[in-house]
Every structure is written in C-alpha cells, then in structure tokens.
Amino acid sequence: MAAQPPPFPGGMPMPGQQPTPEQIAELQRRIAEDAQRAGMTVPEFIEHIKEQRMRAMQQHAAQQQAAQQAAAQQGHEHSHEGGDHGHDHGHDHDHDGHTHSHPHQQQGQPQPITPGPPNPKAIALAKFLKSQDLKPRTVILNGERKDMFRVKRALRALQTPAYEKARKKNPLLPEVTDRASLENTFKLLPLSMLALRVNKIEPAVGENGKKAKRVKGQWNVRIEQQQDAADDMYYIWLWEGSQIKRQLYAALALVIIFAIVLYPLWPLKLRQGVYYLSWGLLGLLGLFFAMAIFRVILFCITYFAVPPGLWLYPNLWEDVSFMDSFRPVWAWHETTKPKKKKKSAANATNATVAAAAGQVGPTTATTTGTDTQVNTGLQQRSYHAPAVGELGDDE
C-alpha cells in the first residue's frame, strides 16, 4: 500500500486564500520529487501535467457532446414513432406481380424548396414553356426586371399537341394525363427554382415620403411562400436559359474595347470614317435634346389651347425599354379628377324641413367593416361594387 504524502504544514490553503511561504516551499519540493521519479526536469514535468489536463478536458467535452446528440436523436425517434407505425402498414404492396414502395410524404403536403442543381425534367419543361407564347409581362422584383406569366397559360401550353410532339423528341418531358399530373408537371419549375409564384405589391415610399411613379401595366412583385398552381396565379422566370449568348456578347465587348484602345494604330481611312461617324452620332444626340425641348414647348401651348394638353412621346423619360420610350407617338396629358362628395338633394331637403319643424332628421348609417351603405332617408343611393383592376386576359 503506497504511503500518503505528509500534509502541508499549517494545512491546505482555503480557496481564494494566499498560501504561506512554507506551503509554497513544500509544494515546490513535492513537484521536484514527482519530476525526479518521472525522469523529467521540473519545467518538463509541469508541461506534461498541463497536456494531461488539456486532454482530459477535451475528452470530457466530447463525451458531453455525444451524450447530447444521443439524447436528441432518441427524442426525435420517440416523436416519430407513432407516424412510423402508421406508415409501415400498406406501403409495400404488389400490383401485377411488381412491388411498389410509396414515399412517406402524403399527397397534398407542401414540399420544401431546397437550393441545388435543377432537375433535368424541369429544365426541359422550362425550355418548352419559354418557346411558347405565354404573353409575358415585365415586372420589378427587388429592383430587377423579370418576365411574369399567368399559370393558366402555361397549363394550356402543356395540353396542346405541340407538347405531345415535343415529348416524342425529348423523353425528359413528363406525361400529362389529368389535372393532377398537369399541376405536378408545372410544379417542377418552383421545386427547381426556375420559376416562382409572385404577388403584386405597392411601390415603396421614397425618402421624400412619396411613392415612386409606377409605369402603367408594370407591377412591383414579391415572392410568395406557398408555391401553388392555380389558374389565376402569376409566376416569374428566374431561369434565363443558356448563357452562351451572354458570354459571346461579353467577349465581343472586350474585343471592341481592345480595338478602341488601339485606335492610333488604325489605318488612316478607317480613322477618318470613325471621325465622320462620331459627328453623325453627335448630331443625333443634339436632335434628341432638341426634341425633348420641343415637346415641353408643345405641351405648354396645348395646355392652354386644347386642355389638358398634348405630350409628344409621353414615355420618353419613363422607366421602359428603348423602343417603348417612343411608343405611342403622342398622348393626352393624364389628369386626376378630385373626388367630390355627392349628397342627395332629397336628404338635404328633408333635413331642412325636419329642422324647421323641430323634429329629428332622417338618420344615415354607414358601416366601416363592409362596403354596404344603409340610408334610411326617403331616397336611397344605388350601391356600386368597387372594381378591382386586373391584368387583361385574352381568353
């Protein structure tokens, strides 16, 4: 049986208490003896003790982490135990001698969209729909222009003979037999992040407290969380197709920039041609500014001569494409009519007569929760349901 070391003189120091010189000397002597037994010097022995403590702490932390993971996994298995028993029955059955296994996810349950490489079937579907006339509209998503289309036009395109002909050429295109398979085929687009469902939002308020001017027919949209496939829903294209053309345009731009840098080395006739061409472009630029000034003068004249005034190229400064800036050629100035409160003459007359006779006038109740107005006067105003502006749909 090993002999225990003698106790410190004066006892062990209490936690937080400074040791006495005698206790420090005794501790140093014991460390020197332990180092001599281990065949090490005192500094090497101290480093050896530090390494042992570090390894012990790492092992303890690893054991704690493994215990936490085991507890979490055990709780997850208990939470899904009831669901697993329900899925074990009836999932594997034979049809015509073949065995089929059904996925655990039930039909109609939302599937999460995870970023990753797109499905080849979805890419083939996107190429086909891009080649069809879906009557896309330009919308703004996070400050970027995107093409938006309506779901029912895409579903119609998947039911045309052109799709069946495309399926014969490309076997990756899924077969469409009924409404369920039609919607599942279309949902390949959002599942592969090629097209996503959006909804219209109002433009954000600027720093001056006013909303930005919206181009007529151009929506500001945001992506919806639920990616359904109803007929009246709208989707935008996130897939831009093959990037070969864009790469060729980028290479062509680099070649043009390099050629401009080498302008002093051009032949004399070529430099003269570029000189005259630059004067022609400068003349077109001056003509553009002259037209912009002329349209303002024309509007000022027509504003007083034939109100509300006439604009030449009304979309010249709008946020549209270059060709749309010159369409239409002219248009009348749009004015907003102030809303006037219309009062019934019969109600006003009855109120005046009742006030003169000392009686209470006819009451008028207006509900704020609905759009219905109830008037208990002699004459009731006809109710007109508010019209909601939708995008035109050519049936």
C-alpha positions as CSV (number, residue, x, y, z in Angstrom):
1,M,0.0,0.0,0.0
2,A,1.5,3.3,-1.1
3,A,2.3,5.8,1.6
4,Q,0.3,9.0,1.5
5,P,2.3,12.3,1.3
6,P,2.6,14.2,4.5
7,P,0.1,17.0,4.9
8,F,1.1,20.6,4.2
9,P,2.5,22.5,7.2
10,G,-0.3,24.6,8.6
11,G,-2.9,22.7,6.4
12,M,-4.1,23.2,2.9
13,P,-4.8,26.9,1.9
14,M,-8.5,27.7,1.6
15,P,-9.9,28.6,-1.9
16,G,-9.2,32.3,-2.5
17,Q,-6.6,32.4,0.3
18,Q,-3.0,33.3,-0.4
19,P,-0.6,30.3,0.5
20,T,2.0,30.9,3.1
21,P,5.8,30.8,2.2
22,E,6.1,27.4,4.0
23,Q,3.2,26.0,1.9
24,I,4.8,27.3,-1.4
25,A,8.1,25.7,-0.4
26,E,6.5,22.4,0.4
27,L,4.6,22.4,-3.0
28,Q,7.8,23.1,-4.9
29,R,9.6,20.3,-3.1
30,R,6.8,17.8,-3.9
31,I,6.8,18.8,-7.6
32,A,10.6,18.3,-7.7
33,E,10.2,14.9,-6.2
34,D,7.5,13.9,-8.7
35,A,9.5,15.2,-11.6
36,Q,12.6,13.2,-10.4
37,R,10.5,10.0,-10.2
38,A,9.2,10.5,-13.7
39,G,12.8,11.2,-15.0
40,M,12.0,14.7,-16.1
41,T,13.0,18.2,-15.2
42,V,10.6,20.4,-13.3
43,P,9.6,22.5,-16.4
44,E,9.1,19.4,-18.5
45,F,7.0,17.8,-15.7
46,I,4.8,21.0,-15.4
47,E,4.2,20.9,-19.2
48,H,3.4,17.2,-19.0
49,I,0.8,17.9,-16.3
50,K,-0.7,20.7,-18.5
51,E,-1.0,18.4,-21.5
52,Q,-2.7,15.7,-19.4
53,R,-5.3,18.2,-18.1
54,M,-5.9,19.5,-21.6
55,R,-6.6,16.0,-23.0
56,A,-8.9,15.2,-20.0
57,M,-10.9,18.4,-20.7
58,Q,-11.2,17.6,-24.4
59,Q,-12.4,14.1,-23.6
60,H,-14.9,15.3,-21.2
61,A,-16.3,17.9,-23.7
62,A,-16.5,15.2,-26.4
63,Q,-18.4,12.9,-24.0
64,Q,-20.9,15.6,-23.2
65,Q,-21.5,16.4,-26.8
66,A,-22.0,12.7,-27.7
67,A,-24.5,12.4,-24.8
68,Q,-26.4,15.5,-26.0
69,Q,-26.6,14.1,-29.6
70,A,-27.8,10.7,-28.4
71,A,-30.5,12.3,-26.2
72,A,-31.6,14.5,-29.2
73,Q,-31.7,11.5,-31.5
74,Q,-33.7,9.4,-29.0
75,G,-36.2,12.2,-28.6
76,H,-36.6,12.5,-32.4
77,E,-37.2,8.8,-32.7
78,H,-39.9,8.9,-30.0
79,S,-41.7,11.8,-31.6
80,H,-41.9,10.0,-35.0
81,E,-42.6,6.6,-33.5
82,G,-46.4,6.9,-33.9
83,G,-46.0,8.2,-37.5
84,D,-43.6,5.4,-38.4
85,H,-46.1,2.7,-37.3
86,G,-48.8,4.3,-39.5
87,H,-46.5,4.4,-42.5
88,D,-45.3,0.8,-42.1
89,H,-48.8,-0.6,-43.0
90,G,-49.9,-0.6,-46.6
91,H,-46.8,1.0,-48.1
92,D,-45.5,-2.1,-49.8
93,H,-48.0,-4.0,-51.9
94,D,-47.9,-5.9,-55.2
95,H,-49.6,-4.9,-58.4
96,D,-49.4,-7.4,-61.3
97,G,-46.5,-9.1,-59.7
98,H,-44.5,-5.9,-59.2
99,T,-43.6,-4.4,-55.9
100,H,-44.1,-0.6,-55.4
101,S,-43.0,1.4,-52.4
102,H,-44.7,4.7,-51.6
103,P,-42.9,7.7,-50.2
104,H,-43.6,8.7,-46.6
105,Q,-44.8,12.1,-47.6
106,Q,-48.5,12.3,-48.2
107,Q,-50.1,13.8,-51.2
108,G,-51.0,17.4,-50.9
109,Q,-48.5,18.1,-48.1
110,P,-46.2,21.1,-49.0
111,Q,-42.7,20.1,-50.2
112,P,-39.8,22.3,-49.1
113,I,-37.8,24.0,-51.9
114,T,-34.1,23.5,-51.3
115,P,-31.5,25.2,-53.4
116,G,-29.4,22.9,-55.6
117,P,-28.9,21.8,-59.1
118,P,-32.1,21.9,-61.1
119,N,-33.9,18.7,-62.2
120,P,-33.3,17.8,-65.9
121,K,-37.0,17.4,-66.3
122,A,-37.6,20.9,-65.0
123,I,-35.0,22.3,-67.4
124,A,-36.6,20.5,-70.3
125,L,-40.1,21.9,-69.2
126,A,-38.7,25.4,-68.9
127,K,-37.2,25.3,-72.4
128,F,-40.5,24.2,-73.8
129,L,-42.6,26.9,-72.0
130,K,-40.0,29.6,-72.9
131,S,-40.6,28.7,-76.6
132,Q,-44.4,29.2,-76.2
133,D,-46.3,32.4,-76.3
134,L,-47.3,32.9,-72.6
135,K,-47.8,36.6,-73.1
136,P,-45.2,37.6,-70.5
137,R,-45.2,41.0,-68.8
138,T,-42.2,42.9,-67.4
139,V,-42.3,43.3,-63.6
140,I,-39.9,44.6,-61.0
141,L,-38.6,42.2,-58.3
142,N,-36.1,43.7,-55.9
143,G,-35.2,46.3,-58.4
144,E,-34.6,43.9,-61.2
145,R,-36.8,43.3,-64.3
146,K,-38.3,39.9,-64.7
147,D,-40.8,38.3,-67.1
148,M,-44.1,37.3,-65.5
149,F,-46.7,34.9,-66.9
150,R,-50.0,33.5,-65.8
151,V,-50.3,29.9,-64.7
152,K,-53.3,29.1,-66.8
153,R,-51.5,30.0,-70.0
154,A,-48.6,27.6,-69.0
155,L,-51.1,24.9,-68.2
156,R,-52.8,25.4,-71.6
157,A,-49.5,25.1,-73.3
158,L,-48.9,21.7,-71.6
159,Q,-52.2,20.4,-73.0
160,T,-51.5,21.4,-76.7
161,P,-50.4,19.0,-79.4
162,A,-47.1,20.9,-79.5
163,Y,-46.3,19.5,-76.1
164,E,-47.0,15.9,-77.2
165,K,-44.8,16.5,-80.2
166,A,-42.0,17.8,-78.0
167,R,-42.4,14.8,-75.7
168,K,-41.6,12.5,-78.6
169,K,-38.4,14.4,-79.3
170,N,-37.4,14.8,-75.7
171,P,-38.3,11.9,-73.4
172,L,-37.5,14.0,-70.3
173,L,-40.7,15.9,-70.5
174,P,-43.3,14.3,-68.1
175,E,-46.5,12.8,-69.4
176,V,-49.7,14.8,-68.8
177,T,-52.9,12.7,-68.4
178,D,-55.2,14.5,-65.9
179,R,-55.3,17.7,-63.8
180,A,-53.2,16.2,-61.0
181,S,-50.4,15.2,-63.4
182,L,-50.7,18.6,-65.1
183,E,-50.1,20.5,-61.9
184,N,-47.4,18.2,-60.7
185,T,-45.6,18.8,-64.0
186,F,-45.8,22.5,-63.7
187,K,-44.6,22.4,-60.0
188,L,-41.3,21.1,-61.3
189,L,-40.4,24.7,-62.0
190,P,-40.7,26.1,-58.5
191,L,-39.1,22.9,-57.0
192,S,-36.0,23.6,-59.1
193,M,-36.1,27.4,-58.5
194,L,-36.7,28.0,-62.3
195,A,-39.9,30.0,-61.8
196,L,-41.6,31.2,-58.6
197,R,-45.0,32.4,-57.7
198,V,-45.3,36.2,-57.1
199,N,-47.9,38.7,-56.0
200,K,-48.4,42.4,-56.6
201,I,-47.3,44.9,-54.0
202,E,-47.4,48.6,-53.8
203,P,-44.2,50.5,-54.6
204,A,-42.1,51.5,-51.6
205,V,-42.2,55.1,-50.2
206,G,-39.2,57.1,-51.1
207,E,-37.1,59.3,-48.9
208,N,-39.3,62.3,-49.7
209,G,-42.3,60.5,-48.3
210,K,-43.9,59.9,-51.8
211,K,-44.3,56.7,-53.7
212,A,-42.3,56.2,-56.8
213,K,-44.1,56.7,-60.1
214,R,-45.3,53.4,-61.5
215,V,-45.3,52.7,-65.2
216,K,-48.7,51.7,-66.4
217,G,-49.0,47.9,-66.6
218,Q,-45.7,47.3,-64.8
219,W,-46.0,45.6,-61.4
220,N,-43.8,45.6,-58.3
221,V,-44.0,42.0,-57.1
222,R,-42.7,39.8,-54.2
223,I,-42.2,36.1,-54.0
224,E,-45.0,34.2,-52.2
225,Q,-44.2,31.4,-49.7
226,Q,-46.8,29.0,-50.9
227,Q,-46.0,27.9,-54.5
228,D,-49.4,26.6,-55.7
229,A,-50.5,26.2,-59.3
230,A,-54.0,27.7,-59.5
231,D,-55.1,29.2,-62.8
232,D,-55.3,32.8,-61.6
233,M,-51.8,32.9,-60.1
234,Y,-48.7,34.6,-61.5
235,Y,-45.1,33.3,-61.8
236,I,-41.9,35.0,-62.8
237,W,-39.0,33.4,-64.6
238,L,-35.8,33.1,-62.6
239,W,-34.2,30.8,-65.2
240,E,-32.6,32.8,-68.0
241,G,-31.8,29.9,-70.3
242,S,-28.5,29.2,-71.9
243,Q,-25.7,31.7,-71.1
244,I,-23.8,31.1,-74.4
245,K,-25.2,34.3,-76.0
246,R,-24.3,36.4,-73.0
247,Q,-20.8,35.0,-72.9
248,L,-20.4,35.7,-76.6
249,Y,-21.6,39.3,-76.1
250,A,-19.2,39.8,-73.2
251,A,-16.3,38.5,-75.4
252,L,-17.4,40.8,-78.2
253,A,-17.5,43.8,-75.9
254,L,-13.9,43.0,-74.8
255,V,-12.8,42.9,-78.4
256,I,-14.4,46.2,-79.2
257,I,-12.8,47.9,-76.1
258,F,-9.4,46.5,-77.1
259,A,-9.9,47.8,-80.7
260,I,-10.8,51.2,-79.4
261,V,-7.6,51.3,-77.3
262,L,-5.6,50.5,-80.4
263,Y,-7.2,53.5,-82.3
264,P,-3.9,55.2,-83.0
265,L,-2.7,52.1,-84.9
266,W,-5.8,52.0,-87.2
267,P,-5.4,52.8,-90.9
268,L,-5.9,56.4,-92.0
269,K,-9.1,55.7,-93.9
270,L,-10.6,53.8,-91.1
271,R,-9.9,56.6,-88.6
272,Q,-11.5,59.1,-91.0
273,G,-14.6,57.0,-91.2
274,V,-14.9,56.9,-87.4
275,Y,-14.4,60.6,-87.3
276,Y,-17.3,61.4,-89.5
277,L,-19.4,58.7,-87.8
278,S,-18.8,60.4,-84.4
279,W,-20.0,63.7,-85.8
280,G,-23.2,61.9,-87.0
281,L,-23.8,60.4,-83.6
282,L,-23.2,63.8,-82.0
283,G,-25.9,65.3,-84.4
284,L,-28.4,62.6,-83.4
285,L,-27.7,63.4,-79.7
286,G,-28.4,67.1,-80.3
287,L,-31.5,66.2,-82.2
288,F,-32.7,64.2,-79.3
289,F,-32.3,67.1,-76.8
290,A,-34.0,69.5,-79.3
291,M,-37.0,67.1,-79.5
292,A,-37.1,67.0,-75.7
293,I,-37.3,70.8,-75.5
294,F,-39.8,71.0,-78.3
295,R,-42.2,68.5,-76.6
296,V,-42.2,70.7,-73.5
297,I,-43.0,73.8,-75.6
298,L,-45.8,71.9,-77.4
299,F,-47.3,70.8,-74.1
300,C,-47.3,74.3,-72.7
301,I,-49.1,75.6,-75.9
302,T,-51.7,72.8,-76.0
303,Y,-52.2,73.0,-72.2
304,F,-54.0,76.4,-72.7
305,A,-55.2,75.9,-76.3
306,V,-56.7,72.4,-76.0
307,P,-56.7,71.3,-72.3
308,P,-55.5,69.0,-70.8
309,G,-52.5,69.3,-73.1
310,L,-50.7,67.0,-75.5
311,W,-47.4,65.2,-75.0
312,L,-45.1,64.1,-77.8
313,Y,-43.6,60.7,-76.9
314,P,-45.2,60.5,-73.4
315,N,-43.0,57.6,-72.3
316,L,-39.7,59.3,-73.3
317,W,-38.5,59.6,-69.7
318,E,-40.3,56.6,-68.2
319,D,-38.6,53.5,-66.9
320,V,-39.2,51.4,-70.0
321,S,-37.1,49.9,-72.8
322,F,-35.6,52.0,-75.6
323,M,-38.2,51.1,-78.1
324,D,-41.1,51.6,-75.7
325,S,-39.8,55.2,-75.0
326,F,-41.0,56.2,-78.4
327,R,-44.4,54.4,-78.2
328,P,-47.0,55.9,-78.5
329,V,-46.1,58.9,-80.6
330,W,-48.4,61.2,-78.8
331,A,-51.0,61.1,-76.0
332,W,-53.1,63.5,-73.9
333,H,-51.9,64.6,-70.5
334,E,-53.4,62.4,-67.8
335,T,-55.2,64.4,-65.1
336,T,-56.5,63.1,-61.8
337,K,-60.1,64.3,-61.1
338,P,-60.6,65.3,-57.4
339,K,-63.2,63.3,-55.6
340,K,-66.4,65.2,-54.8
341,K,-68.8,64.3,-52.1
342,K,-72.2,63.8,-53.6
343,K,-75.1,64.5,-51.3
344,S,-78.6,63.5,-52.0
345,A,-80.8,66.6,-52.6
346,A,-83.8,64.8,-51.1
347,N,-81.9,64.1,-47.9
348,A,-80.8,67.7,-47.6
349,T,-84.4,68.9,-48.2
350,N,-85.8,66.5,-45.6
351,A,-83.2,67.5,-43.1
352,T,-84.0,71.2,-43.6
353,V,-87.8,70.6,-43.2
354,A,-87.3,68.5,-40.1
355,A,-85.0,71.1,-38.5
356,A,-87.6,73.8,-39.1
357,A,-90.4,71.7,-37.6
358,G,-88.2,70.9,-34.5
359,Q,-88.0,67.2,-35.4
360,V,-85.1,64.8,-35.7
361,G,-84.0,64.4,-39.2
362,P,-83.7,61.1,-41.0
363,T,-80.7,59.1,-39.8
364,T,-77.9,57.8,-42.1
365,A,-75.8,54.8,-41.0
366,T,-72.6,53.8,-42.8
367,T,-70.8,50.7,-41.8
368,T,-67.0,50.7,-41.9
369,G,-66.5,46.9,-41.8
370,T,-68.2,46.3,-45.2
371,D,-68.8,48.2,-48.4
372,T,-72.5,48.5,-47.9
373,Q,-74.1,51.9,-47.0
374,V,-77.5,52.0,-45.5
375,N,-79.5,55.2,-45.9
376,T,-82.9,55.5,-44.1
377,G,-83.9,58.6,-45.9
378,L,-86.7,58.9,-48.5
379,Q,-84.3,58.3,-51.4
380,Q,-81.6,55.7,-51.3
381,R,-78.5,55.8,-53.4
382,S,-77.7,52.8,-55.6
383,Y,-74.7,50.7,-54.5
384,H,-71.9,50.0,-56.9
385,A,-69.3,47.4,-56.1
386,P,-65.7,48.6,-56.3
387,A,-64.0,47.4,-59.5
388,V,-60.6,45.7,-59.0
389,G,-58.1,46.3,-61.7
390,E,-56.7,43.1,-63.1
391,L,-54.4,42.3,-65.9
392,G,-56.2,41.8,-69.1
393,D,-56.6,38.2,-70.0
394,D,-57.3,37.2,-73.6
395,E,-59.4,34.2,-73.4
